[in-house]
Protein backbone atom coordinates (compact mmCIF):
# COMPACT_ATOMS: atom_id res chain seq x y z
CA UNK A 1 0.00 0.00 0.00
CA UNK A 2 2.75 2.45 0.94
CA UNK A 3 4.95 1.84 -2.12
CA UNK A 4 2.48 0.80 -4.82
CA UNK A 5 1.70 4.32 -6.07
CA UNK A 6 5.39 5.08 -6.71
CA UNK A 7 5.47 3.00 -9.89
CA UNK A 8 1.96 4.05 -10.96
CA UNK A 9 2.77 7.76 -11.35
CA UNK A 10 3.39 7.66 -15.14
CA UNK A 11 0.07 5.87 -15.75
CA UNK A 12 -1.82 8.23 -13.43
CA UNK A 13 -0.28 11.25 -15.13
CA UNK A 14 -1.14 9.99 -18.63
CA UNK A 15 -4.72 9.07 -17.71
CA UNK A 16 -5.47 12.34 -15.91
CA UNK A 17 -3.54 14.39 -18.52
CA UNK A 18 -1.13 15.95 -16.04
CA UNK A 19 2.64 15.85 -15.53
CA UNK A 20 4.35 13.19 -13.45
CA UNK A 21 5.51 15.95 -11.10
CA UNK A 22 1.95 17.04 -10.53
CA UNK A 23 0.83 13.43 -10.02
CA UNK A 24 3.49 12.91 -7.35
CA UNK A 25 1.30 14.78 -4.86
CA UNK A 26 -0.60 11.50 -4.36
CA UNK A 27 2.62 10.00 -2.96
CA UNK A 28 3.50 13.06 -0.87
CA UNK A 29 0.07 13.50 0.72
CA UNK A 30 -0.12 9.81 1.59
CA UNK A 31 3.32 9.81 3.22
CA UNK A 32 2.48 12.95 5.19
CA UNK A 33 -0.80 11.67 6.62
CA UNK A 34 0.48 8.13 7.14
CA UNK A 35 3.41 9.39 9.18
CA UNK A 36 1.76 12.09 11.25
CA UNK A 37 -1.58 10.44 12.04
CA UNK A 38 0.25 7.66 13.86
CA UNK A 39 0.64 10.14 16.71
CA UNK A 40 -3.13 9.98 17.25
CA UNK A 41 -3.85 6.28 16.82
CA UNK A 42 -1.78 5.06 19.77
CA UNK A 43 -4.11 6.30 22.52
CA UNK A 44 -7.09 5.06 20.50
CA UNK A 45 -5.59 1.58 20.38
CA UNK A 46 -4.84 1.69 24.10
CA UNK A 47 -8.48 2.53 24.78
CA UNK A 48 -10.35 0.31 22.28
CA UNK A 49 -7.95 -2.62 22.16
CA UNK A 50 -5.26 -2.93 19.53
CA UNK A 51 -6.51 -6.01 17.69
CA UNK A 52 -9.99 -4.52 17.37
CA UNK A 53 -8.56 -1.19 16.22
CA UNK A 54 -6.47 -2.90 13.53
CA UNK A 55 -9.55 -4.77 12.26
CA UNK A 56 -11.49 -1.50 12.05
CA UNK A 57 -8.57 0.18 10.26
CA UNK A 58 -8.42 -2.59 7.64
CA UNK A 59 -12.16 -2.33 7.00
CA UNK A 60 -11.94 1.45 6.61
CA UNK A 61 -8.87 1.11 4.39
CA UNK A 62 -10.76 -1.22 2.06
CA UNK A 63 -13.19 1.67 1.45
CA UNK A 64 -10.68 4.52 1.21
CA UNK A 65 -8.33 2.61 -1.09
CA UNK A 66 -11.21 1.59 -3.38
CA UNK A 67 -12.14 5.27 -3.62
CA UNK A 68 -8.65 5.91 -5.06
CA UNK A 69 -9.52 3.57 -7.93
CA UNK A 70 -12.78 5.40 -8.63
CA UNK A 71 -11.19 8.89 -8.60
CA UNK A 72 -11.87 10.84 -11.78
CA UNK A 73 -9.50 13.77 -11.24
CA UNK A 74 -6.26 14.59 -9.48
CA UNK A 75 -8.15 16.48 -6.78
CA UNK A 76 -10.41 13.56 -5.89
CA UNK A 77 -7.50 11.11 -6.06
CA UNK A 78 -5.50 13.32 -3.70
CA UNK A 79 -8.39 13.46 -1.22
CA UNK A 80 -8.81 9.67 -1.43
CA UNK A 81 -5.08 9.14 -0.86
CA UNK A 82 -5.24 11.50 2.10
CA UNK A 83 -8.08 9.41 3.55
CA UNK A 84 -6.28 6.12 2.90
CA UNK A 85 -3.22 7.46 4.69
CA UNK A 86 -5.37 8.20 7.73
CA UNK A 87 -6.90 4.72 7.83
CA UNK A 88 -3.80 2.67 6.99
CA UNK A 89 -1.64 4.56 9.51
CA UNK A 90 -3.20 2.55 12.34
CA UNK A 91 -2.01 -0.86 11.23
CA UNK A 92 1.76 -1.05 11.68
CA UNK A 93 2.23 0.72 15.04
CA UNK A 94 -0.73 -0.99 16.67
CA UNK A 95 0.43 -4.36 15.34
CA UNK A 96 3.80 -3.82 16.98
CA UNK A 97 2.11 -2.70 20.19
CA UNK A 98 -0.20 -5.75 20.14
CA UNK A 99 2.82 -8.06 19.86
CA UNK A 100 4.34 -6.17 22.79
CA UNK A 101 1.21 -6.82 24.86
CA UNK A 102 0.83 -10.55 24.18
CA UNK A 103 4.37 -11.88 23.56
CA UNK A 104 6.84 -12.22 26.48
CA UNK A 105 9.84 -9.93 26.12
CA UNK A 106 12.42 -12.74 25.87
CA UNK A 107 10.57 -14.09 22.79
CA UNK A 108 9.59 -10.77 21.26
CA UNK A 109 12.53 -10.06 18.98
CA UNK A 110 12.13 -13.43 17.24
CA UNK A 111 8.38 -12.84 16.77
CA UNK A 112 9.00 -9.31 15.49
CA UNK A 113 11.59 -10.75 13.10
CA UNK A 114 8.91 -13.01 11.60
CA UNK A 115 6.47 -10.10 11.56
CA UNK A 116 9.15 -8.20 9.64
CA UNK A 117 8.87 -10.75 6.82
CA UNK A 118 5.39 -9.46 6.07
CA UNK A 119 6.61 -5.86 5.96
CA UNK A 120 9.46 -6.67 3.57
CA UNK A 121 7.35 -8.85 1.29
CA UNK A 122 4.73 -6.08 1.24
CA UNK A 123 7.31 -3.52 0.13
CA UNK A 124 8.63 -5.81 -2.60
CA UNK A 125 5.11 -6.73 -3.77
CA UNK A 126 3.98 -3.11 -3.82
CA UNK A 127 6.87 -1.88 -5.93
CA UNK A 128 6.75 -4.82 -8.35
CA UNK A 129 2.99 -5.31 -8.60
CA UNK A 130 2.32 -1.60 -9.04
CA UNK A 131 4.23 -1.60 -12.32
CA UNK A 132 3.02 -4.99 -13.60
CA UNK A 133 -0.68 -4.51 -12.79
CA UNK A 134 -0.55 -0.91 -13.96
CA UNK A 135 0.95 -1.90 -17.33
CA UNK A 136 -1.54 -4.70 -17.98
CA UNK A 137 -4.78 -3.50 -16.37
CA UNK A 138 -4.35 0.21 -15.64
CA UNK A 139 -3.47 2.08 -12.46
CA UNK A 140 -6.99 1.86 -11.03
CA UNK A 141 -6.80 -1.93 -10.94
CA UNK A 142 -3.92 -1.81 -8.46
CA UNK A 143 -5.99 0.15 -5.96
CA UNK A 144 -8.90 -2.29 -6.38
CA UNK A 145 -6.52 -5.22 -5.71
CA UNK A 146 -5.24 -3.51 -2.56
CA UNK A 147 -8.78 -2.71 -1.43
CA UNK A 148 -9.69 -6.36 -1.87
CA UNK A 149 -6.71 -7.45 0.22
CA UNK A 150 -7.72 -5.03 2.98
CA UNK A 151 -11.28 -6.43 2.90
CA UNK A 152 -9.99 -10.00 3.22
CA UNK A 153 -7.73 -8.95 6.11
CA UNK A 154 -10.61 -7.18 7.86
CA UNK A 155 -12.82 -10.27 7.52
CA UNK A 156 -10.08 -12.55 8.86
CA UNK A 157 -9.39 -10.25 11.82
CA UNK A 158 -13.13 -10.02 12.59
CA UNK A 159 -13.36 -13.81 12.55
CA UNK A 160 -10.46 -14.05 15.01
CA UNK A 161 -12.10 -11.49 17.28
CA UNK A 162 -15.29 -13.54 17.28
CA UNK A 163 -13.73 -16.98 17.79
CA UNK A 164 -10.29 -16.60 19.39
CA UNK A 165 -10.11 -15.37 23.02
CA UNK A 166 -6.46 -14.38 22.53
CA UNK A 167 -7.53 -11.71 20.04
CA UNK A 168 -9.26 -9.77 22.79
CA UNK A 169 -5.82 -9.00 24.25
CA UNK A 170 -3.75 -6.05 23.13
CA UNK A 171 -4.87 -3.51 25.69
CA UNK A 172 -2.56 -1.44 27.81
CA UNK A 173 -2.09 -2.38 31.43
CA UNK A 174 -4.39 0.51 32.32
CA UNK A 175 -7.06 2.42 30.36
CA UNK A 176 -5.98 5.30 28.16
CA UNK A 177 -6.15 8.58 30.10
CA UNK A 178 -6.49 10.75 27.02
CA UNK A 179 -4.06 11.94 24.36
CA UNK A 180 -2.28 14.60 26.41
CA UNK A 181 -1.95 12.50 29.56
CA UNK A 182 -0.70 9.45 27.64
CA UNK A 183 1.98 11.43 25.81
CA UNK A 184 3.01 13.23 29.00
CA UNK A 185 3.41 9.86 30.71
CA UNK A 186 5.47 8.41 27.87
CA UNK A 187 7.73 11.42 27.31
CA UNK A 188 8.46 11.92 31.00
CA UNK A 189 10.65 8.79 30.88
CA UNK A 190 14.31 9.63 30.04
CA UNK A 191 14.88 6.15 28.53
CA UNK A 192 11.95 6.68 26.14
CA UNK A 193 13.35 10.03 25.06
CA UNK A 194 16.75 8.43 24.41
CA UNK A 195 15.28 5.61 22.30
CA UNK A 196 13.23 8.10 20.28
CA UNK A 197 16.35 10.19 19.67
CA UNK A 198 18.21 7.12 18.40
CA UNK A 199 15.30 6.20 16.13
CA UNK A 200 15.14 9.74 14.74
CA UNK A 201 18.89 9.74 13.97
CA UNK A 202 18.66 6.27 12.43
CA UNK A 203 15.86 7.41 10.13
CA UNK A 204 17.80 10.54 9.12
CA UNK A 205 21.21 8.91 8.59
CA UNK A 206 19.97 5.77 6.82
CA UNK A 207 16.65 6.49 5.12
CA UNK A 208 17.65 10.09 4.48
CA UNK A 209 20.61 8.88 2.39
CA UNK A 210 19.39 5.58 0.93
CA UNK A 211 17.06 7.20 -1.68
CA UNK A 212 20.11 8.79 -3.35
CA UNK A 213 21.86 5.48 -4.07
CA UNK A 214 19.97 5.09 -7.33
CA UNK A 215 20.74 8.63 -8.46
CA UNK A 216 24.43 8.10 -7.65
CA UNK A 217 24.58 4.87 -9.66
CA UNK A 218 22.99 6.62 -12.63
CA UNK A 219 25.19 9.71 -12.48
CA UNK A 220 28.52 7.98 -11.79
CA UNK A 221 28.13 4.78 -13.79
CA UNK A 222 25.35 5.50 -16.27
CA UNK A 223 23.18 2.56 -15.22
CA UNK A 224 19.66 2.32 -16.61
CA UNK A 225 16.74 2.84 -14.27
CA UNK A 226 15.68 -0.77 -14.77
CA UNK A 227 19.03 -2.02 -13.45
CA UNK A 228 18.97 0.55 -10.66
CA UNK A 229 15.50 -0.61 -9.63
CA UNK A 230 16.71 -4.20 -9.40
CA UNK A 231 19.76 -3.20 -7.36
CA UNK A 232 17.81 -1.05 -4.90
CA UNK A 233 15.21 -3.81 -4.53
CA UNK A 234 17.90 -6.13 -3.16
CA UNK A 235 17.59 -4.16 0.11
CA UNK A 236 14.46 -6.20 0.90
CA UNK A 237 16.29 -9.49 0.39
CA UNK A 238 18.66 -8.47 3.19
CA UNK A 239 15.60 -8.04 5.39
CA UNK A 240 14.30 -11.50 4.49
CA UNK A 241 17.70 -13.01 5.29
CA UNK A 242 17.61 -11.39 8.71
CA UNK A 243 14.06 -12.60 9.36
CA UNK A 244 15.11 -16.15 8.51
CA UNK A 245 18.13 -16.07 10.83
CA UNK A 246 16.94 -13.93 13.75
CA UNK A 247 16.59 -16.86 16.18
CA UNK A 248 20.17 -18.19 15.80
CA UNK A 249 21.48 -14.61 15.74
CA UNK A 250 19.78 -13.93 19.09
CA UNK A 251 21.35 -17.03 20.61
CA UNK A 252 24.81 -16.22 19.28
CA UNK A 253 25.01 -12.41 19.56
CA UNK A 254 22.28 -11.37 21.98
CA UNK A 255 20.13 -8.29 21.57
CA UNK A 256 22.91 -5.73 21.89
CA UNK A 257 25.26 -7.74 19.70
CA UNK A 258 22.73 -7.88 16.87
CA UNK A 259 22.27 -4.10 16.87
CA UNK A 260 26.02 -3.44 17.14
CA UNK A 261 26.81 -5.84 14.30
CA UNK A 262 24.05 -4.29 12.20
CA UNK A 263 25.61 -0.85 12.59
CA UNK A 264 29.03 -2.15 11.55
CA UNK A 265 27.59 -3.98 8.55
CA UNK A 266 25.79 -0.85 7.36
CA UNK A 267 28.93 1.23 7.87
CA UNK A 268 31.01 -1.16 5.74
CA UNK A 269 28.35 -1.25 3.04
CA UNK A 270 28.01 2.54 2.78
CA UNK A 271 31.80 2.89 2.68
CA UNK A 272 31.83 0.43 -0.22
CA UNK A 273 29.29 2.57 -2.09
CA UNK A 274 31.41 5.67 -1.49
CA UNK A 275 34.69 4.28 -2.85
CA UNK A 276 33.59 1.69 -5.42
CA UNK A 277 35.42 2.25 -8.75
CA UNK A 278 32.69 0.42 -10.69
CA UNK A 279 29.03 -0.40 -10.14
CA UNK A 280 29.24 -4.15 -9.55
CA UNK A 281 29.86 -4.01 -5.73
CA UNK A 282 26.62 -2.01 -5.34
CA UNK A 283 24.21 -5.00 -5.23
CA UNK A 284 26.27 -6.62 -2.46
CA UNK A 285 26.46 -3.32 -0.57
CA UNK A 286 22.68 -2.77 -0.82
CA UNK A 287 22.06 -6.33 0.38
CA UNK A 288 24.31 -5.67 3.40
CA UNK A 289 22.56 -2.35 4.10
CA UNK A 290 19.24 -4.20 4.18
CA UNK A 291 20.62 -6.90 6.48
CA UNK A 292 22.34 -4.42 8.80
CA UNK A 293 19.33 -2.11 8.92
CA UNK A 294 16.92 -4.83 9.97
CA UNK A 295 19.40 -6.14 12.55
CA UNK A 296 19.53 -2.73 14.19
CA UNK A 297 16.00 -1.51 13.56
CA UNK A 298 14.35 -4.74 14.69
CA UNK A 299 16.26 -4.42 17.96
CA UNK A 300 15.02 -0.85 18.31
CA UNK A 301 11.48 -1.99 17.52
CA UNK A 302 11.69 -4.63 20.23
CA UNK A 303 12.90 -2.03 22.73
CA UNK A 304 10.16 0.31 21.47
CA UNK A 305 7.44 -2.17 22.40
CA UNK A 306 8.68 -2.13 26.00
CA UNK A 307 9.38 1.58 26.45
CA UNK A 308 6.11 2.34 28.21
CA UNK A 309 3.98 -0.79 28.84
CA UNK A 310 1.24 1.23 30.57
CA UNK A 311 0.61 3.14 27.29
CA UNK A 312 2.14 0.80 24.74
CA UNK A 313 0.00 1.89 21.79
CA UNK A 314 0.92 5.53 22.38
CA UNK A 315 4.64 4.85 22.78
CA UNK A 316 4.92 2.60 19.71
CA UNK A 317 2.93 5.06 17.58
CA UNK A 318 5.31 7.81 18.73
CA UNK A 319 8.24 5.52 17.84
CA UNK A 320 6.90 5.07 14.29
CA UNK A 321 6.19 8.78 13.80
CA UNK A 322 9.61 9.86 15.04
CA UNK A 323 11.25 7.42 12.62
CA UNK A 324 9.18 8.91 9.78
CA UNK A 325 10.15 12.45 10.81
CA UNK A 326 13.81 11.39 10.88
CA UNK A 327 13.52 10.19 7.28
CA UNK A 328 11.95 13.49 6.24
CA UNK A 329 14.66 15.53 7.96
CA UNK A 330 17.41 13.35 6.50
CA UNK A 331 16.23 13.69 2.92
CA UNK A 332 15.83 17.46 3.36
CA UNK A 333 19.40 17.83 4.64
CA UNK A 334 20.94 15.37 2.18
CA UNK A 335 19.33 16.74 -1.00
CA UNK A 336 21.51 19.90 -1.36
CA UNK A 337 24.64 17.87 -0.59
CA UNK A 338 23.70 15.42 -3.34
CA UNK A 339 23.08 18.23 -5.82
CA UNK A 340 26.42 19.92 -5.12
CA UNK A 341 28.86 17.09 -4.28
CA UNK A 342 27.18 13.87 -5.37
CA UNK A 343 26.52 10.70 -3.39
CA UNK A 344 29.96 9.72 -1.95
CA UNK A 345 30.07 12.38 0.82
CA UNK A 346 26.63 11.25 1.99
CA UNK A 347 27.69 7.61 1.96
CA UNK A 348 30.85 8.39 3.96
CA UNK A 349 28.76 10.26 6.55
CA UNK A 350 26.43 7.27 6.93
CA UNK A 351 29.41 4.90 7.06
CA UNK A 352 30.77 6.79 10.06
CA UNK A 353 27.57 7.73 11.88
CA UNK A 354 25.65 4.44 11.75
CA UNK A 355 28.27 2.34 13.61
CA UNK A 356 28.73 5.15 16.14
CA UNK A 357 24.97 5.30 16.67
CA UNK A 358 24.80 1.53 17.14
CA UNK A 359 27.61 1.55 19.73
CA UNK A 360 26.07 4.50 21.59
CA UNK A 361 22.69 2.80 21.73
CA UNK A 362 23.98 -0.63 22.76
CA UNK A 363 26.25 0.86 25.44
CA UNK A 364 23.27 2.63 27.05
CA UNK A 365 21.20 -0.54 26.62
CA UNK A 366 23.84 -2.61 28.43
CA UNK A 367 23.98 -0.12 31.31
CA UNK A 368 20.19 -0.19 31.61
CA UNK A 369 20.12 -3.98 31.57
C-alpha positions in Angstrom: 0.0 0.0 0.0 2.7 2.4 0.9 4.9 1.8 -2.1 2.5 0.8 -4.8 1.7 4.3 -6.1 5.4 5.1 -6.7 5.5 3.0 -9.9 2.0 4.1 -11.0 2.8 7.8 -11.4 3.4 7.7 -15.1 0.1 5.9 -15.8 -1.8 8.2 -13.4 -0.3 11.3 -15.1 -1.1 10.0 -18.6 -4.7 9.1 -17.7 -5.5 12.3 -15.9 -3.5 14.4 -18.5 -1.1 15.9 -16.0 2.6 15.9 -15.5 4.4 13.2 -13.4 5.5 15.9 -11.1 1.9 17.0 -10.5 0.8 13.4 -10.0 3.5 12.9 -7.3 1.3 14.8 -4.9 -0.6 11.5 -4.4 2.6 10.0 -3.0 3.5 13.1 -0.9 0.1 13.5 0.7 -0.1 9.8 1.6 3.3 9.8 3.2 2.5 13.0 5.2 -0.8 11.7 6.6 0.5 8.1 7.1 3.4 9.4 9.2 1.8 12.1 11.3 -1.6 10.4 12.0 0.3 7.7 13.9 0.6 10.1 16.7 -3.1 10.0 17.2 -3.8 6.3 16.8 -1.8 5.1 19.8 -4.1 6.3 22.5 -7.1 5.1 20.5 -5.6 1.6 20.4 -4.8 1.7 24.1 -8.5 2.5 24.8 -10.3 0.3 22.3 -8.0 -2.6 22.2 -5.3 -2.9 19.5 -6.5 -6.0 17.7 -10.0 -4.5 17.4 -8.6 -1.2 16.2 -6.5 -2.9 13.5 -9.6 -4.8 12.3 -11.5 -1.5 12.0 -8.6 0.2 10.3 -8.4 -2.6 7.6 -12.2 -2.3 7.0 -11.9 1.4 6.6 -8.9 1.1 4.4 -10.8 -1.2 2.1 -13.2 1.7 1.4 -10.7 4.5 1.2 -8.3 2.6 -1.1 -11.2 1.6 -3.4 -12.1 5.3 -3.6 -8.6 5.9 -5.1 -9.5 3.6 -7.9 -12.8 5.4 -8.6 -11.2 8.9 -8.6 -11.9 10.8 -11.8 -9.5 13.8 -11.2 -6.3 14.6 -9.5 -8.2 16.5 -6.8 -10.4 13.6 -5.9 -7.5 11.1 -6.1 -5.5 13.3 -3.7 -8.4 13.5 -1.2 -8.8 9.7 -1.4 -5.1 9.1 -0.9 -5.2 11.5 2.1 -8.1 9.4 3.6 -6.3 6.1 2.9 -3.2 7.5 4.7 -5.4 8.2 7.7 -6.9 4.7 7.8 -3.8 2.7 7.0 -1.6 4.6 9.5 -3.2 2.5 12.3 -2.0 -0.9 11.2 1.8 -1.1 11.7 2.2 0.7 15.0 -0.7 -1.0 16.7 0.4 -4.4 15.3 3.8 -3.8 17.0 2.1 -2.7 20.2 -0.2 -5.7 20.1 2.8 -8.1 19.9 4.3 -6.2 22.8 1.2 -6.8 24.9 0.8 -10.5 24.2 4.4 -11.9 23.6 6.8 -12.2 26.5 9.8 -9.9 26.1 12.4 -12.7 25.9 10.6 -14.1 22.8 9.6 -10.8 21.3 12.5 -10.1 19.0 12.1 -13.4 17.2 8.4 -12.8 16.8 9.0 -9.3 15.5 11.6 -10.7 13.1 8.9 -13.0 11.6 6.5 -10.1 11.6 9.1 -8.2 9.6 8.9 -10.7 6.8 5.4 -9.5 6.1 6.6 -5.9 6.0 9.5 -6.7 3.6 7.4 -8.8 1.3 4.7 -6.1 1.2 7.3 -3.5 0.1 8.6 -5.8 -2.6 5.1 -6.7 -3.8 4.0 -3.1 -3.8 6.9 -1.9 -5.9 6.7 -4.8 -8.4 3.0 -5.3 -8.6 2.3 -1.6 -9.0 4.2 -1.6 -12.3 3.0 -5.0 -13.6 -0.7 -4.5 -12.8 -0.5 -0.9 -14.0 1.0 -1.9 -17.3 -1.5 -4.7 -18.0 -4.8 -3.5 -16.4 -4.3 0.2 -15.6 -3.5 2.1 -12.5 -7.0 1.9 -11.0 -6.8 -1.9 -10.9 -3.9 -1.8 -8.5 -6.0 0.1 -6.0 -8.9 -2.3 -6.4 -6.5 -5.2 -5.7 -5.2 -3.5 -2.6 -8.8 -2.7 -1.4 -9.7 -6.4 -1.9 -6.7 -7.5 0.2 -7.7 -5.0 3.0 -11.3 -6.4 2.9 -10.0 -10.0 3.2 -7.7 -8.9 6.1 -10.6 -7.2 7.9 -12.8 -10.3 7.5 -10.1 -12.5 8.9 -9.4 -10.3 11.8 -13.1 -10.0 12.6 -13.4 -13.8 12.6 -10.5 -14.0 15.0 -12.1 -11.5 17.3 -15.3 -13.5 17.3 -13.7 -17.0 17.8 -10.3 -16.6 19.4 -10.1 -15.4 23.0 -6.5 -14.4 22.5 -7.5 -11.7 20.0 -9.3 -9.8 22.8 -5.8 -9.0 24.2 -3.8 -6.1 23.1 -4.9 -3.5 25.7 -2.6 -1.4 27.8 -2.1 -2.4 31.4 -4.4 0.5 32.3 -7.1 2.4 30.4 -6.0 5.3 28.2 -6.1 8.6 30.1 -6.5 10.7 27.0 -4.1 11.9 24.4 -2.3 14.6 26.4 -1.9 12.5 29.6 -0.7 9.5 27.6 2.0 11.4 25.8 3.0 13.2 29.0 3.4 9.9 30.7 5.5 8.4 27.9 7.7 11.4 27.3 8.5 11.9 31.0 10.6 8.8 30.9 14.3 9.6 30.0 14.9 6.1 28.5 11.9 6.7 26.1 13.3 10.0 25.1 16.7 8.4 24.4 15.3 5.6 22.3 13.2 8.1 20.3 16.4 10.2 19.7 18.2 7.1 18.4 15.3 6.2 16.1 15.1 9.7 14.7 18.9 9.7 14.0 18.7 6.3 12.4 15.9 7.4 10.1 17.8 10.5 9.1 21.2 8.9 8.6 20.0 5.8 6.8 16.6 6.5 5.1 17.6 10.1 4.5 20.6 8.9 2.4 19.4 5.6 0.9 17.1 7.2 -1.7 20.1 8.8 -3.3 21.9 5.5 -4.1 20.0 5.1 -7.3 20.7 8.6 -8.5 24.4 8.1 -7.6 24.6 4.9 -9.7 23.0 6.6 -12.6 25.2 9.7 -12.5 28.5 8.0 -11.8 28.1 4.8 -13.8 25.4 5.5 -16.3 23.2 2.6 -15.2 19.7 2.3 -16.6 16.7 2.8 -14.3 15.7 -0.8 -14.8 19.0 -2.0 -13.5 19.0 0.6 -10.7 15.5 -0.6 -9.6 16.7 -4.2 -9.4 19.8 -3.2 -7.4 17.8 -1.0 -4.9 15.2 -3.8 -4.5 17.9 -6.1 -3.2 17.6 -4.2 0.1 14.5 -6.2 0.9 16.3 -9.5 0.4 18.7 -8.5 3.2 15.6 -8.0 5.4 14.3 -11.5 4.5 17.7 -13.0 5.3 17.6 -11.4 8.7 14.1 -12.6 9.4 15.1 -16.1 8.5 18.1 -16.1 10.8 16.9 -13.9 13.7 16.6 -16.9 16.2 20.2 -18.2 15.8 21.5 -14.6 15.7 19.8 -13.9 19.1 21.3 -17.0 20.6 24.8 -16.2 19.3 25.0 -12.4 19.6 22.3 -11.4 22.0 20.1 -8.3 21.6 22.9 -5.7 21.9 25.3 -7.7 19.7 22.7 -7.9 16.9 22.3 -4.1 16.9 26.0 -3.4 17.1 26.8 -5.8 14.3 24.1 -4.3 12.2 25.6 -0.8 12.6 29.0 -2.1 11.6 27.6 -4.0 8.5 25.8 -0.8 7.4 28.9 1.2 7.9 31.0 -1.2 5.7 28.4 -1.2 3.0 28.0 2.5 2.8 31.8 2.9 2.7 31.8 0.4 -0.2 29.3 2.6 -2.1 31.4 5.7 -1.5 34.7 4.3 -2.8 33.6 1.7 -5.4 35.4 2.2 -8.7 32.7 0.4 -10.7 29.0 -0.4 -10.1 29.2 -4.2 -9.5 29.9 -4.0 -5.7 26.6 -2.0 -5.3 24.2 -5.0 -5.2 26.3 -6.6 -2.5 26.5 -3.3 -0.6 22.7 -2.8 -0.8 22.1 -6.3 0.4 24.3 -5.7 3.4 22.6 -2.4 4.1 19.2 -4.2 4.2 20.6 -6.9 6.5 22.3 -4.4 8.8 19.3 -2.1 8.9 16.9 -4.8 10.0 19.4 -6.1 12.6 19.5 -2.7 14.2 16.0 -1.5 13.6 14.3 -4.7 14.7 16.3 -4.4 18.0 15.0 -0.8 18.3 11.5 -2.0 17.5 11.7 -4.6 20.2 12.9 -2.0 22.7 10.2 0.3 21.5 7.4 -2.2 22.4 8.7 -2.1 26.0 9.4 1.6 26.5 6.1 2.3 28.2 4.0 -0.8 28.8 1.2 1.2 30.6 0.6 3.1 27.3 2.1 0.8 24.7 0.0 1.9 21.8 0.9 5.5 22.4 4.6 4.9 22.8 4.9 2.6 19.7 2.9 5.1 17.6 5.3 7.8 18.7 8.2 5.5 17.8 6.9 5.1 14.3 6.2 8.8 13.8 9.6 9.9 15.0 11.2 7.4 12.6 9.2 8.9 9.8 10.2 12.4 10.8 13.8 11.4 10.9 13.5 10.2 7.3 12.0 13.5 6.2 14.7 15.5 8.0 17.4 13.3 6.5 16.2 13.7 2.9 15.8 17.5 3.4 19.4 17.8 4.6 20.9 15.4 2.2 19.3 16.7 -1.0 21.5 19.9 -1.4 24.6 17.9 -0.6 23.7 15.4 -3.3 23.1 18.2 -5.8 26.4 19.9 -5.1 28.9 17.1 -4.3 27.2 13.9 -5.4 26.5 10.7 -3.4 30.0 9.7 -2.0 30.1 12.4 0.8 26.6 11.3 2.0 27.7 7.6 2.0 30.8 8.4 4.0 28.8 10.3 6.5 26.4 7.3 6.9 29.4 4.9 7.1 30.8 6.8 10.1 27.6 7.7 11.9 25.6 4.4 11.8 28.3 2.3 13.6 28.7 5.1 16.1 25.0 5.3 16.7 24.8 1.5 17.1 27.6 1.6 19.7 26.1 4.5 21.6 22.7 2.8 21.7 24.0 -0.6 22.8 26.2 0.9 25.4 23.3 2.6 27.0 21.2 -0.5 26.6 23.8 -2.6 28.4 24.0 -0.1 31.3 20.2 -0.2 31.6 20.1 -4.0 31.6 
